[in-house]
Amino acid sequence: MRIIVMSDTHRDFFSIQELVKKHQRADLFLHLGDGARELAEIQGLYPDFSFLGVRGNCDFGTDAPLASCFCCGDAKIFYTHGHMYNVKYGLEDLLHAGKEMEANVVLFGHTHIPLVDYRDGIHLMNPGSLGMPRKNNPSYGILDVTEQGIVCYTQRLQIC
């Protein structure tokens, strides 16, 4: 299963649309917050695609959850925006929450900085930001869950 992970679009609908066009064969698009409006708009344009999302600290007027979890093959994926876990000051609270959920994959945003790491048996990934990147170009994440294992990596979004 291929999951495209994005975060922090901050009203940049063009970037989210380009990402969805680029990865039309993905099994799921997962938005990690601060882009509830764009997520709703893209869902309207692609009703046959699968989308999930959580609420970020800048998402007002939405009833999306602050965090959620689902299973996919051998992966139990915990995902959140990250502001509730103080991710700008360290990942300890987030890792603790992931362990409580018995997750082996934890996805988060909020910092606008891409990160891929593996700690204490947990894959950690922050896709960076599509709308307001703090380092280089807009970025997103790819999570592949196969019988051979779990692979997380980030990519820059090249917009022509």
Buried (B, 14 or more C-beta within 10 A) or exposed (E): EBBBBBBBBBEBBEBBBBBBEBBEEBBBBBBBBBBBBBBBEBBEEBEEBEBBBBBBBBBEEBEBEBBBBEEBEEBBBBBBBBBBBEBEEEBEBBBEBBBEBEBBBBBBBBBBBBBBEEEEEBBBBBBBBBBBBEEEEBBBBBBBBEEEEBEBEBBEBEEE
